[in-house]
Structures are given as C-alpha cells and as structure tokens.
C-alpha cells in the first residue's frame, strides 16, 4: 500500500483519469470507408480464416497472435496484498500489460479468472491457446501456481511462464552473478541461506543451482524454521528438495558464515546480530515488500562492506521483474518458441548481468537523474528504463531458444534482429542508418565546444564505441575526468580523446593570433582576441576547424542559437561557405518530416528561400529519402497577394528557372501539404504527388513553432538542426538536445561532403 495519503490519492487519480484504467484497444488498420470494412470483416476476412485453416502457422501472418500475450491471474497472491480476488487484481494485471507494451512492444490482454481450483484454472488457460502467442501466469498462490504451470506447460505448445517464480529468479540470478563478481566469490563455493518457501523463493533457489551453487550449500527457512529432513509441518515436494540433514532448527542457527542471504519472506526477519555472523563481504538480498527482511542501513551498521539488494525503488539494486519478463517474452515470441526453457532463462540472466557491467545509457541516466549508475556494490543490475535491454536480452533469449531446439521460426541473422530491436526503442536508428554508414568511410575529427556537458560526455563515449570518428572536447581536463568517473564512463581525457583546455593550452598563441588575423579589420584587438580564446569555447572550436585541427564542430548545448551562429560565421564563412538555413528532421509516429528554416534567417528573401530549398533537398537525400517539398504559407496557390505567399511564389519562380532533380510545389496551407486528397481538390494540377515530407516556411517563427509543437505534443524526435551551407564544418544544436541527439549530429558531421554534394 502507498506510504502517504498524498501518494495514495495520486495513484488513484492516475488510474481514474482522464479515462478509467491503463489500457485501450487500438486498430492497426484503417477503417474509414466501405472498402476497409469489406476487407476487415465480411466478406474479406474469410480469406484470412481459410489461410489459417489450411496452415495454422499463418495465424502469425494474418493476426496479432504472434505478438499477443495473456496475463492470467486468479488473484490469490497479489503483490503484498494476498488473496484479494480476481476482480481486485485487475489494476495489477493491467499494469503488467502496460509494461509489456512499454518495454518490449508486446500487446497484452489481462485476464482475471474467478477460479481458485488450480486444475480447473489450468483447463481455462489451456483453452485460450488459439488466441495467444504466450501465457504469463501471475499472482497465483503457492503451491497452486506449481500445479497450474506444470499442467499448462505439458498441454500447451506456446510459452507458459509464471513470472512470480521465474521472473524473480532470473533477476535474482543476474544480481547474484554480479554481486559475486564484486565480492570476488563464485557460485560453486558460496553458502546460501534463504527465507521464504513460496513459489518465488523455491524458483530462486533452483536458479542458483542452475548457475552453479551446490544444493548441499543451500539452507532454506520458512515461517516454521529450517526445512530439514524428516520435518512434516507445512511441507511439499518443492521444499523437500532443499531439506538438510541436521539438528539445526532456526535461521539464527544456520546463518553463520553465509555468503548470501536471500529473503523472500517478511519484514525484519534478518537481525543485525545475524548479519554479524555472516561471511566477509556478505551479500544480502532482502526482497520482502514493502518492508524488507532488514533495512540496508541496519545491515551496514554491522557489516559496512555488505552488498545489498531489496525489492524497493528507493534503495539501490531494486530486484524488479520488469527487467526480465518483457524481454524474455520478446525473444520467445520472435522465434516462435514452444516454451521458455532453462537455456532461455539463463541467457536472460546473462544478458541482464552484462547490461549492468556496460556503460550506463544516457536514457537511463536521464530517467534516474541523481542516482549513481556505475557498476559496483550499489549498481548490480540495470535500470528498467535502459533502452538497450531489449536488444541485448531479447536477442540472447532468441539465440538460446534456437540453439536449444524450441524455436519454430529461427532467425537467420541475429545481428540484424538485434539492430531491429534497437530501432524499436531508438526511433532515430532506422532513419540514421544511411548517415552512419556514410560516416563510416572516413575517420573525421569532431570537436565539441561544450566538452564538460554530461550529454556531450555520454555522446563522446558512444562515438568511441559505435563509430570511427574521433571526438575532441573543449573543457577543463580535471572537470571532464571527474564527471566521467561520476557518470561511470570509461573515456579519459588525453587517453581516449583529445582535450582542449581553454585555461591552459599550448596552442593558445596560435589560436588567438589566428582569430585576430581573421577579425582584425572587424574591430577585434589582440587583447580582445586573447580574451575570447580563453573564454569562448564556440570560437575556439571554430578556430580549430579553420586551422585544420578538426573536421567539424558541434556547439549549442546551452545558449542562444544566433549567438553561436555569429562566431561560426565570423571564422568559417568564406566564399561559397555561408549559413543559409537550419533543417530539422522530425521523426513522427507515421514517418519523417523535415522542416526549414528554423533558426538562421528570420525573414528570408525569395533568393534565400530558394537556396534553403536546394540545400534541404540535398540533405534529405543523405537519409535515403526522396524529397517532396511544399512551400507552406497562410496563402494557398495565390489566393493572397501579399505576405509570405508573395515571397514563396517568387522563390518558386527562381527554382523554376533551372531544371531541378527534386519535386517542389507551393505556396499552400499545411493541411494541403500533408493531405494529398485535399490538395487534389484545391489544386488538381499540382506537380507534388502524395504527402510532402519537407516543409519550407517563409518565417523562422513559423518553422520553429511547428518544430516545437511536434516535439512537445506529437512526441516527435528531432534530428538536428542541421546547419546548411557550411560544408558540414559546423552544426549548432539547441539546449533541449539529448546525448542520443548529439551522437546523431556527430554522425551527420562525420559524413564527408562528397557523400551528399
């Protein structure tokens, strides 16, 4: 239950508004006219049914079954609430369904069944097999859950997974693997003491055995004390397999020299004096919720070097099943697995553990701002919002399913599959692929003006890991080094990347004298040039590109766009190289949309609009997209004589004077640009076919406003702004950019000019 009245009300409001519940059904096909109806239902639907009747495998091709999971519960063991019944369990099951969708893109129905009899419940679940690609059993009390899962797995030819058992066991296994790594111990040598003889506790112990713990080194306690050979009270076959032949009877009796305490029982079961008896560097997994078997601070008072995990989000190392179930089901569904076997579960353990040892993603850091996310005693398992989990864990599970022979639809290329999974969470990945491929042909040097910024540091780490480019950071070395260490990044200044220290760099004289030479007839004195080269990192980056010490620069993570543009123009504009527009790629749910000019010219002339249009067409092709350009205005095909329409029509005339290798049309309203049917009614002779994918505006205010609305209200992901006209020597981003956005801009900056004209 919620800890405070305000949190309780907030949780209730979350479930009640703006509409009750957390789920809705959304159609994936259009249903706008009679033709759609005839295809979706009678008579067209019969064709899909006949194909499935002829070959059951076609269900995955013509229905949603291959990406559909059922979360099934009878509500007999819900969270820490106990047997609250099927109906009261529905908010929990809806929540589970939301997590499937959020973290792995899996559709899910929650099914609450008012049936306490485990055999009858199993009958109901088995009868659902034609509907679902997999079954997630949830919150069914022990030992009934063992019976239900066993019967369903024997009778069904799709994965059946009781998450309370196996999901918990997998995450505990990953946390234990990394905890032992930190403590310098091994599974084969440790003594384990566990409290909790329920489904989760037994599954965790079975997982530890699979990972190498010797069964004779496991001591299981429950509410009645130690599970020992000959005990009759509250025993079942699952507990009996861990019964010890001993005269010892209590937790206090057996805790001595234990390397790992595993608690899945109740509050305050493990006392500080018991912790004192444990081995050096004890590992304590106190997973009872909401109050653990021992609070971390109480354990550390007697064992300061203890490695501790709990089930709570307000302590480090939360053992949370969401790290497992979305990703193990994703891998299982994608290969058509008939079950989730031991090999797949251990692959999931290894994948989760591997993620924690890797450098933390910028997305996870942003979601858990202020937390230390560096592998070690307080970071044994990754955070659920790390978007790399689906690629790493699901591909590992899929591989294990294929190697163990349970995959009906093996994947030919696992690397391609992993990349596809990453594209599902990194929305820019697919569109950026041609840019990254072009950037890979040359090792360009990219200088970041704001080299101390966390986003820049994370981007630099990713550049070193994912590209052939060399990042150069402008900033104080000691600040960069301390921040990298705090953020858990492996890059180190001077070793992995070049650092330019504005306070003390041996090239200072060369830099200020170069700047003075450029600006001496524009009012810049030697003293002012010296001051600028000590304090203005944008100017320093531009001078580095000017001198050939870097191939391109990226600036703008803080400050105003035109302030940065001023120094880029001062130093790098020369002859044909001059800024003539900023192009933003907005990645939306239904595809990409390019917008220009968002920043450079407030009120462009017809000549400048034509120039921006030509540049936009060239840059759009860098993404493997054929440009279809619309000039956007309040005026529509000449119906307003003055205003922006007049300038856009003049730009159209300029473009028409020469043959162009791209399609453009205007001027028109935004809805006409994006709706081909509407445009055909208004202007049947339009040379633009289909929806426009590039929008050119005659006011920067309009372009920038549309860009920001798409970001804030349509969840648009921005790539850019791309500074056009500077030969890829400089790009100015905006303060809202993310580390992933900076990586994308580095790829754009890393593309040789020859690759895009």
N, C-alpha and C positions, 0 to 999 in steps of 0.2 A: 504494500500500500504506500501511497505517497507520504513523504515525510512532513509536509507542511500543508495547511489549508489552502494557501495560495497556489501551490503546485497541484493540489487535488483539483481545484476549480479550473486551472489552466488545462489540465489533462481532459477534464470533462468537456470543456469548451472546444478543445481540439477535435474530439470525437463527434460533437454535435453540430458544428458549424464549418463551412457555410451549408453543408448538407450532411445528414447523419451518416456515420460510418466512414471507412477509409478506402472503399473500393467502388468502382463502377465498371460497366462493360462498354467497350469502345469498338465500333465497327472498323475493320481494316480495309473494307472495300466500299466504293461509292454506292449510295442508294438515293439517287436523285431523280430517277425517271422510270418509266415503264420498262425500258430496256434493261436497266440494272436489276429491277425486280424479277424479270424473267430469267435472268442469269443466276441470281442469288437464290431464288426459290423456284416455284413451278413455272415452266417445265424444265429449265436448265439444270437445276440441282440434281435431277435424276441421273444425268450423265456422270457426275462425280460419284454418286452412290453406286452405280453399276461398275465403275472402275475399281472401287474398293471391294465390291462383292467378288470381282474377278481376281483381285490380288490384295490381300489385307495390308501389304506394305504401302499401298497407295494412300492409306489414311494419313500418313505423314506428308504426302504430297498435296492432298486436296483439302485437308482440315487442319485445325490448330492443335491436334492431338500431340504431335511431336514436340510441342513447346508448352505443354499444359500439365501442371502438377495439381494434385488434390492434397490439401492439408486436412487430415481427418482426425477428429477427436471425439471422445465421449465425455470430456470434461471432468474426469475422475481424479486428475492430479495436475491442476493448473497452476503453473508458476509456484509461488509460495502460498497460494490460496487454498489448495487442497481440492476436495471433491465438491465443486460448486455447480456441477451440472453442465449439460451440453449447451444450453442457451446462454448461460453466463460466460461460457468460454469463447463465445463468438468474437468479441473485440480482440482477444488474443490471437485467434486464428486469422482474422482479417489482417492483423498486424504482421503475422508471418507471411501472408500472401503479398503484402506491400513490400516486404524485404526481398522476397524472391524477385519481384519486378525491378526494384530499385537497384539491386546489386548485381543481378545476372540477366535481366531482361526476360525472365521466365514468367509466363502467365500462370495464374493460380486461382483456383476456386477453394474457398474454405467450406468444409462440410462437417457440420456438428450433428452427431448421431446420438439420439437418446436410447442407448443400448448398453447396459452395464455388463451383460454376459459376453466374455471375450470370444467365445466360439461363434456366437451369433453376429457379433461385431465383425469378425473376420469374414463371415459369409457376405455381409453387406459390402465390405471393402472389395472383396474379390469380384463381386457383381459389377463393380464400377470400371473394370479393366477396359472395356471398349471406349470409354470416354477419355481416359487419361494416359499420358506417356509415362507417368511415375506417381508414386504414392509417398507422401510424407506423413507418417503417424506421429501424433503429437499429444502430450499431456494425458496419457493413459496410465493408470496406476499400476505399480508392480504388485504381484507377478503377472497380472493380466496382460501387460504390454508384451511380455516374452511370448505368451501364447498367441496373441494376435499377429505379431510379426512373423513368428515361425509358420503359422498356417498360411498367411498371405504369401510369404516368400516361396513356400512349397507349391502353391497353386497358381501363382501369377507369373506371367512371362515379361513383366516390366519391373523396374527397380522399386523396391519397398524399403523404406529407411525410417527407423524410429529415431528421430533427431535427439530426443532427450537422452537416449543411450549413446548412439554412435556419434552424433554431432559433438556432444560434450566430450566424449572420449577422444575424438580427433583433435580438438582444440587443446585439451589437456596434454595429449601426446606431443603436440608441437611445442607447447610451453615447457613441458618437461625436457624435451630434447635440447632446447636452447638453454634452459636453466642448468642442466648438467654440463653443457658446454662452458657456461660462465663459471660454474663451480669447479671445473676440472675433474668431473666424475663421469662414470659410464653406467649405462643401464645394467650391464651384467654384474656390476659389483655392489649396487646400492640395496639398502634395506628400506622397504616401503611400509608405512603404517597408514591405514585408511579408516575413516569413519563414515558409515553410510552403506547399508547393504541393499539399497534400492537399485532400480534399473540403471541409473547413471553411474552409480558407484561401481557396480559389477562390470559395466561396459568399459569403464576407465581402467580397471584392473586388467581386464582381458587385453585391452590395447597395450598396456605397459608390458604385458607378457610377450605380445607380438613384437614389440620394439626391443626385447632382449632382457627384461627383468626376469630373474629366476622365480618361479612360483613359490618355492620354499622360502624366499625372502620377503614375501608379502604377508602382512598381518592385518586382517580385517576385523574391525569392531563395528557393532551396531548399538542400538539403544539398550540392549541387554548385556553388553560387554563384548569380550573377544569371541569370535567364531572359532570354535575348537572342535576337534574330532570327538564325537560322542554327544555333542550338545543337541537337545531335542527341541528346545524352545525357539519358535519363530524361525525355523529353518526351511530351506528349499534347495533344490539341486544346484542353483546358481551360486548360492552362498557356500554350499558344502564343498565346492571345488577349491575354496580357499581356506578350508578349515585346517588349523595347525594342531599337531600332536604335542600338547604342552600342558603344564599345570598352571600357567599364567592365565589370568582371567579379565584383566581390565586394561584400558588404554594406558593408564599410568604404568602398568606392569611392562608393557611392550614398547613404549616409546623410546627407551634408551638406545642411543647410537643410531637412531633412524636418520637416514639421509633425506627422505622425502615423506612429508606428511600430506596426505590427500584427504581433504574434508569435503564431504557432500552430505552433511547431516543437519546440524542446528547450531544456534548461537552459543558462543563461549564454551565450546566443548574442550578445546585445547587450552590448557592453563599455562601461564608463563613458566612455572616451575617444570612443566613437562618439556617445554622448548629448551630449557637449560640442559636437559638430559640428551638432547639430540646430538648428532654428529656435528663436526665443524662445518661451517658454511651450510647450514641446514636450508632445505627447500620446503617452503610451507605454502601449499595451495589450500586456502581457506575459502571455499566456494559457496558456503551457505548464504542465502539471500533472505531478507536484506541485511541481516547481521551475521557476519562470518564467524567461523569457529574461534578465531582470535583476531583482534584488530591489529593491523600492521604495526602501529606504534607500540602496542603492548609486547609483541614478539621481538621488536628491535631493542626494546629496553634490556632484554636479557641476552639477545643474540644480534648485535649490531650488524653482523655480516650476513644475516638471513636474506634469502631470495624469496620474495613473497608475491603471490598472485591471489586475487579474490574474484568474486563474481560481480563486483560493483564498479560502476563507471567513474566514481570519484576517487578511486585509488589506482595506482599504476597496475599494469598487467591484468586487465579485465578479461577473464575467460568467458568469451561470448560466442555462442553457437553461430552467429551471423558470419563469422569468419569461415565457416565451413559449408553449411547446407546450400546456399545459393550456388556455390562454385562446384561442389561435387555433383549436384543435380545438372548443372550446365554441361559439364563434361560427359555425364552419363547419357543425357538426352541427345547430345550432338552425335554420338556414335551409335545410338540405338541400343544401349546396353540392356541386357535382360535382367541384370541385378547390379547391386553395388556390393562388390566383394572385398575381401581383406586387402588385396593388392591396390584397389582403388582408394580405400581408406588410408592406407599407409602412404600412398602417393599424395593424398591430400595433406597428411601430417607433414610430409617433407616439403611440400610447396608452401604451406603457411610458415613453417620454420625458416625456410630460405628467404621469404619476404622480409621477415624481421631483421635478418642479418644484412640485407641490402640497404643502400642509402634510402632514407625516407623520401617519399614523393612530396612534391610541392603541394599537391592537392590534399594529402593527409595532413601536412603541416598547417595548411590554411584552415582545415576543419577542426583541428585541435590546437589552436593558437595558444602559445604559452606553455604547452607541455613539452617535456624533453623526450624527443623521439629518436634517440640514439641507442643502438643495440647494446644491451648490458642488463644489469640486475633489475632495472626499472622499465625495461622495454624488451620483453621476451617474445612477444607476439605482435604482429602488425595491427594497425587500426582498421576497423571495417571500412572506413571511407578512403582507404588507399586504392585507387582505381586499377592498380596493376595486379590486384589479387585475381581478378577473373582470368587474365591472360596466363599467369603463372600456374595457378592452382587448377583451373579447369583443363588446361592442356595437359598437365601432369596426370590428372584423373583419366582423361580420354586415352592417353598413351597406355596407362596401366590397364584399362578396360580392353584395349586391342591386344596387348601382349598376353593378357590372361584368358583371352578367347571368348569374352562375353559381349563383344561388340558386333551388332548385326550390320552396321553401316560404318565400316572403318574409314578413317580419314587418310587420304593419300599423303598429304604434306602437312605435318604438324606445325611447321613454322608459319605457313600461310594461315592455318587455322588460328594460331596464337595471335598473329597480326590482325586477323578479322575480329577476334575478341577485343583486342586493344582498341580497334576502331569503334567498337560499340560504346566504349566509355570515353575515349578521346575523340570527340566529334570532328576535330580538325584533321585527324590522322589520314583519312582516305583522300581528302582534297589536297593535303600537303605532300602526298607521296611523290608526284612528279617533281615537285620542288626539291625534296630531299634527294631524289635520285640524280637530279641535275647538279645539285651542290656536291654530290659525292665524287664528281670527276675532278675537282680541284680542291686543294687544301688552302682555303683562304683564311686570312687573319682578321678576326672581328674584334674591334675594340669597343668595350662598354664604358660609357662616360661615367655612369653611376655604379662603380665596381664594388661599393660597400653594401649596396642594397641586397636584402635577403633574396628577392626574386632573381636578381642578376646572378648571385652566387649559385642558386639552385639551377638556373639555366646554364651557367658555365659547367657545372657538374654534368648535366645532361648532354651538353655539347661534346664533352670529352668522352662520354660513354656511348653516344649514339651517332656521331658524325666524324668527319675527317678534318673539321675546322679547328683552328687554334684560338681560344678566347684570350683577350688581353683585357685586364681590369685596371681601371684608373681608381686609385684609392690608397689609403694608408695600409701598409702591409700588416701591421700589428692588429688593426681593426678587422681586416679581412680574415686573418688567421684565427682570431678569437671567435669570430662569428661562424666560420666554417666548423670549428670544433664544437661550438654550442649547438649548431644545427645538425651535427652528425654527418657532415660532408667530408669526403676523403680528399678533396683537392686542397693543395697547399700552395701559397704564393711563392713564386720563384722556382718551384719544382714542377708543378703540373701546368702552370700558366704564368705568363709574363705579367708583372705588376708595374704600373707607372705611379710612382709616389709623388703627388703634386707638391708635397712639403720638402722633398729632398730626392731629386733625381739627377743623375749625372748629365742628362741631356737637357737640363733646364736652359742653359745658354742657347743651345741650338733651337729650342722651341720658341723662346721669347724673341730671339732675333729673327726667326722665320716669320713669326706673327707680325713683328714690327715692319719687316720688309713689305709684307702684303698691305699693311694698314697705315704706313707712314704718311701717305697723302690723303688719308681719311681721318686725320685728327688724332691718331694714336701716337703718343710719345713713347720713348724707350721705357720710362718708369711705369707708364700705364700698361705697356706690353708685358713687363715683368710681373706686375700685379695680377693681370689676367691669367698668365701662365702658372701662377701659384694658386689661384682660387677658382678658376672657371674650367671645370672638367670637360664641358662640351667643346670649348675652344681647344683644349689640349687634344681631345680625340680627333677633331678636325685637322689640326696641325699634323698629327701622326699620319693620317691618311694622305694629306698633302705632301708629306716628306717621303711617302712610300714605306713607312714602317707598319702600316696596317692597310688592308684592302678595303675595309668598310667600317663604319662606326654606327652604333646604336645608342641613342640618348632619349631622354624624355620621361623616365620613370617617375620623376617629380618635376614640378614647374610648369610653366605655360608654353604651349606648342610654339608660338611665334617667337618667343624669347630664344629658344633653341634654334629655330629656323634662321634667325638673324646671324648667328655665328657660323652655321653651315653655309649660308650664302656668302658671308664675308670671305671665308677661307677656301671653299671648294667650288663655288660657282665660277665658271671660266668658259667663255665662248659658248659652245652648244650645251654645256652643262649648267643648267639652272632649274630650280624647282618650278614645276608647272602644274602641280596638283597632288593631292593626297587621296589614295584609293583604299577603301576599306572593304574587305571581304567579310560578309555576314553569313555564318553557317546557320541555317534555319531548319526546322523540322522537315520542310518539304524541299530542301535543297539550298544551293548557294545563291547569294545576291550581292553584287558589287555596287558600291556607292562612291561617287566622286562629285565635286572636290570638297572634302570635308574640312580642310584646315588651311590650305595655302593661300587661296585668293578669296577675299570676302565677296567681291562683286566682279567676277571675271568678264572680260570683254569677249566679243564673238571669236576673236582670234585665239584667245586663251582657252575658251571652251572647246574649240576645235582641237587645239593642241592636247588638252586633257583627254579628249575622247580618243585620239590616236594612241596616246600613252596607255589609257585604260585597256584598249583592245589588245595591245601588245602584252601587258602584264596579265590579263585574264588568261591568255593562252599558256602562260607559264604553269597554270594549274590543270592543263589538259582540257580546258573548257572553251568552246567556240563562243565568242562574244555576240550577244544580241542586245544592242544598245538602244535605250529610249531616252530622249530628252524630256525631262519632267518639269511641268510648269502648271500654274493655275489656268493658263491659256491652253486651248485644245485645238490643234490644227488651224491656227489663225483666227480664232474667234475673239481674241483680244488684241487690239492694235499695239498697245504699249506694254511696259513692264518686262518681266523676264522672258515672256514669249517672243518679244521682238529680238532680244539678243540671241535666243536659241535658234530662231529662224535664220538669223544672219550666220550663225555658226554652221547651220545645216547647209547654207549656200556655199560657204567656204569649203566644206568637206566635199560637196558635190562637184567642185571644180576639177577634181582629180579622181581617177578610179580608186576605189578602196577595196581591201580584201576582207572587210567585215561589214555586217549589216547594222544600219542605224536608222532611226526614224524619230520624228517629233514635229512640233512640241505637243505634249499630251499630258493629261492628268495621270496620277499614279495608278488609279484603278484601270485605266485603259492600257497602261504599260504592262500590267500584270495579268490582265484578263483578255485573252485573245478574242473571245466571242464578243465581248463588249466593244473592243476596238474595231472588230469587223463591222458591227452595226453602225458605229460612228463614222468610220473612215474605211470603206470597203477596199480601197486601193492601196492600203498600207503595204510597204515592202518588208515590214517586220512580221514574221510568222511565229506564232506561239508566244509564250510569256517572255518578256525581256528578262535578262539576267544581269544587266548593267544599267544603272540609273544615273544619269548625269543631270545635276541641278545647276541653275544659274545663280544660286545664292549659297554660300558656305553655311549660313544659318539653317537653311532647309536640309542640306545634305547631312550636316552634323546632327540635326534634330531627329531625322529619320533613323540614322545610325544608332543614336542613343535609345530611341523608343524600341527598336528591335532588340537591343541588348537587354533592356530592363523589363519589357513587357512580353516579349516573344522568346525569351531565353536564347537569344542569338549569341553565338560565339564569334568574336571578332578575330580576324587575322589582319594585322595592320595597325595603324595606317601605313601604307606603302608610299614612300616619297618618290613621286615620278619626276623624271627629268635629270636626275643626278647620277646616272650611270651606275646605280647600285653602290655608290660610295658612302651614302648616309641614309639613315632612316630615323625618324623621330616618332616614338611611341607616345602613349598617353599614360597618366598616372594610374589608370584602372587596369593596366595590363598585368597578366599573371606570368608566373615563371614559364608555363607551357607556351603562352603567347610570345615570350621572349625567345624561346627555343625555335618557334616557328619563324620569327623575324630573323633569327640568326641564319636559318636555312635559306630564307629569301636573300639575305645579304651575302650568303656564301655561294650564290649562283653566279658564275661568270657572266658578264654582259652578253657574250656571244650566244648564250643559250636562250636569250629572249629578245634579241635585237637591240 
